[in-house]
Amino acid sequence: MKELLTEDNPLFGRFSLIQHIHDFDYYDAAKFYPDLPVREKAAFYGVFGGCPYVLENLETDKPIKDNIIRLLLPETGLIRSHIENIMLREIQKSFDARILEALGNGKKRYTEIRDQLGGSETGLLDKQLKILLGMETIQKAEPINRRNDKKKQFYEITDNLMRFYFSYIFGRAGTIARIGEKQYYTRNIEETLEQFISRRLEGITLQYFHRMAVQGKYPDIGDYGSYWYDDPVNKRNGEFDCVIKRTGDLYDFYECKYFKRPMTFRECEQEKYQLQKMQGVEAAGIGFVCTGGFDFENRTEFTLIDGEILYQ
C-alpha cells in the first residue's frame, strides 16, 4: 500500500486522505477485555498483541494458558494458522525467517543476528533488515541519549504476537506434535511466561508515555525510550528501558514491575539507592510502574503509576 504514495505511481499526489493504520496499542486492545484485572490485561496484550482479528477470537473468560494451548500451539490453531499462512508466508517469500527467530530469542544487534545466521558481510542481511523495517515487521530502537549512535542501535520484532511465536513456537512444530500442546506448554512456556510478559510491560509503559505526551499531560516531555549508560568505575554498561527526557536534558527513570502484589516503599527506596550508585547515570526524577499498585501513598519522592492509571 505504501507504494501507492511513491512518485512513479499513477495516483501519486491525487489522494484526498492518507492514513497510517496501526494495530491497537495496549489501551485500545484492552477494550476487547475491559473487565479483566490489570495484570491479566497486560498479559493478554503481551502475548497476543493488538490485531483486531486476533483479539476477537480470544476467550478472555478463560486463563491465558488455555488461550495459548487452544489458539497458538496446535498445528490447526486459529491464530497459529493466521501467523503461518498469512503473516509469515508473505515474509518467507523474500526473507530468511531465521532473522525473526534470532530477534525472538534475544539477538538484537546486527552482528548478533549475522552470527546467528552464520553468514558473512555480503550486504544481503542489511538489505533484508531495511525491507522488514519498511514493512513494519521489525523496528529499530536506539537510546534517547545516544541518538544516531550506530553502535547502540538494535532491532526488535514490532508485534507482540509475532515475538511470542518466534520465541516459543517457530521451528518447534515437531516437538509440539510429539509431546502434545499441554505438555509442551508446561515444559517450554510456563516457567518463563511471566518474564516474557514483564518485558512487554516496558513497551506498554512507553505507549502510555506516548498517549500522555499527545494529550499534553506531560508538557515538558522531549523524548522517551531507553537510556544507555557507561559505568567505568564498576566496569559495566547497560540500558534502562523506560526513560523520559525532559526540557534541559533532564531524565526521569522508571522501573516497571509486573507484580501480583503492591510494591513497598522499601523496595522503591532500594531501587533508588541502586540507581544513584551507578556512575554515568544522572536521574532528575524516579518513577515506578507496578501492575499490583503500591502499599503507600506517594510522598513526592517518586512518580507512581499503578495499573489503574495505565488503563484509566
N, C-alpha and C positions, 0 to 999 in steps of 0.2 A: 504493500500500500504506500510505503514511503516513496517508492519510485515514481508515483504519480506526481510528486512535488518537484521532481528534477527538471532541469531546464530543457532537456531534449524530449520531454513528454509532450504530446499534442495538447494536453489540457493544462500545461504549465501557465500559472498566472490567472486562471479563469475560475478559481474556486471562490465561493462567497463565504464559506465557513471551513476552517481547518481545526480539527480537534485531535488531541493525543489521548487515546483511551488506554488507561492502565487497569490492571487488576485492582480490586478493592484493597485498601490498606487495612490494618488491624481493626480500626474503628468501624468502618463500614461492613467488613466481614462479620463482625460480631452481631450485626443486625439479623443474621441468619440464626443466631442462638442467643437471643437477648436475656434469657432467664438463667443462663449458666453462671456459676460463680466466676469471679475474675480469673482465678488460676486456670480453670478449665477453658475459658475464652482464649487465654494466651496459648494454652496447649493446642487447641484445635487450629488456631491460626498458625502456630509454629510448625505444625506438621502439614496441614492441608492448604495453607496459603489463602489467596483471595480471589480465585477464579469462580465466578458465579455458578458455572456448570458443576464444579466440584462441590461447592457449598450446598447446593440444593439437594445433593444426593447423600449428605451426611445424616446419620441418625444420632442427633445430639442428646437424645434422652438416654443414650447408652454410653458407656465409658469409651474413651478414645482408643483404648486397646481393642475393643470389639470392632470399631470402625476400621482400624488398620488391618485387622485379621480378615474382615469381610471385603473391604474395598481395594486394598493395596497388595496383599500377599498372594491371593490365588491368581493363577495364570489368566483366568477369565474375570478377575475382579474388575468392577466397573471403572474405577479410577486408574488402576494399573493399565487396563486396556486403553484408556484415554491417553495416558502418557506414552505408551509404546506404539500405538497405532496412529496417533495424531501428532502429538508434540515432538516425540523423538524421531519419528520416521522422516520428517522434513529435515531435521538436523543431520541424520545419518546419511542422507543423500550426498552431502558435501563435506561433512566434518567427521573427525575421529571422535567418537563418543567417549573415548578414554580421557579426553580433556575434561569433560564434566565429571567423570568418575574421580579424577585426580582432585578436582576442586571440591567434590562432595566428601572427600576423605582428608581434608585439611591441607592440601597443597595449594598455596595461594600465590606464591611468587612465580614469575615467568620461568626462572631457572628450575624451580621445583617441578613445574609441570613438564618442562622439556625433559628433565632427567627421568621423571616417572614414565614418560612415553618412550624413553630410550633413544631419543632422536638426537640429531646434530643441528647446528645452526644453518639450516637451508632457507630460512625465511618462510617456510610453509606454516609453521606454528603461529608466527606473528600475523600472517595473513588470516588464518582461521580465527584467531582471537579477535581481530578487528571486525570481522564479519559477524561473529557471535555477539560482539558489543553492539553492532548496528541492529541486530535482531532483538536486542534487549534480553537475550537468553542469559548473558552474564553482564556484570558491571565491574567497572574499575573503581577502586577505592584508594584514597591516599589521606594521610593525616592532615588535619586542618592547619597544623603549624609547620607542615613541610609540603605545601602545595607545589606541584611541578618537580618534586624530587623523585626521579625515576627509581632510585634505589629503595624508596619506601612505598612504592605503588604495589598493589596486589589485586588479584581478581577474585570474584566470588559469584556463585550462582544467584541470579536475581530472585527466583521464585522459591518459596519455602518448600512447596511440594516436590519440585524437581530436586532440591537439595536433599530432601529426605529420601527420595527414590535412589539417587546416586550414592547416598551414604549407606543405605541398608539393603537395597534390592537389586540394583543393576549388577549383572554378572553372577547372580546367585540363584537363578531360576531353578537350576538342577537340585541344589541343596533344599530349597523350599519344597519342591515336588517330592523329594525323597523322604524328608522327615515330617512334612505337614506344616500347615500355617501356624497352628498354635504352638507347636514345639519350636519352630523357627523363631517366633516372637519371643518366647521365654529365653531361648539360648542366645539370641543375637540382638534383640532390640530392648527388651525390658530393662536391663541393667543400666543402659546408657541413655535411655529416652529422656529422662529428666534433665540430664546435662545438655542434650541436644536442644531441648525446649528453652532452657535457661539462656543459651546463646541467642536464641531468637528474640528473647525479651529485650536484648540490647537493640535489635532492629526496631522493635515496637517502640522503644523509648525515643529513638531518632525520628520515627514517624510522628510521635507525639510532639516533639520539638518543632517539626515542620508545621504541624497543624497550629500550634501556638504562635509561631512566627507569622504565618499567613493571616491569622486572626488579629495580629497586633498585640497579643498578650505578653510577648517578650520584646518590647520596643527597642532595646539596645542590642539585640542579637545580630551578630555579623556573619556567623557561620556555625556549623555543628558537625560533629563526626568523631573520628578517632584522633588521638594525640600521641605523637611519638616522643619518647624521652631517652636521653643518654645519661647514665649514672657512672661516670668514670671512677668515682671513689669506691663504689662497690663492684665495679667492673661488670655492669649489666645494662641492658637496654630492653625496651619493650613498648607496648602500646596500651593506652586506655581507650575503650571503645565508645564511651558516651561523654563527650565534652562539648560545652558551649563556648564559643568565642564571643566576647562582648566588646563594646567600644573601648578603645585604648589598649588593645591586645591583652585583655584580661580573660582568664579561662576559668570556667566553673566545671568541676569534675563530678560526675555522677557514677555511683555504683548501683548495679542492678541485681536484685536478689529475687529469685524465683522460690519464695518460701511459702510453706503452708501456714506458718505461724507468724506473728508480728515480730518485727526486728526491734531489738532492745537499744536503749540509749548507749549502753556499754559497748555494744557491737559497733555502733556508729562512731563512738569515740576511738575505738581501736582502729577502724578503717582510716579515720582522720590522722591518727598518730603515724600509721604506716605510710600514708601519703606524704606527710610533712617530713618524714625521714629521707625521702628519695631526693637525691641530687638531680638537678636538671628539670625538676617539676615545680612550677610556681602556681599554686591554686589560689585564685581570688575568692572562690566560693566552693562549697562542697555540698552535694545533694545525694539523696538516696531514692531509688525506686524499688518498692517491695510489694509483691502481689499479696502478701499477708498483712500489710499495713505496719503500724508501729505501736509499741506499747507505751508511748509517751507523747505528750503534747510538745510541738515544736517550740523551742526556746530561742529562736533566731540563729542558732549556731549552724543549722543545716536547712536546706530546702528538701522537704519531704513530699514525695509523690507516691501515694498508695494506689491500689488497683481501682478504687472508686474514682479517683481523679483522672486516671488514664482513660476511663470509659464514660465519664460523665458527659 
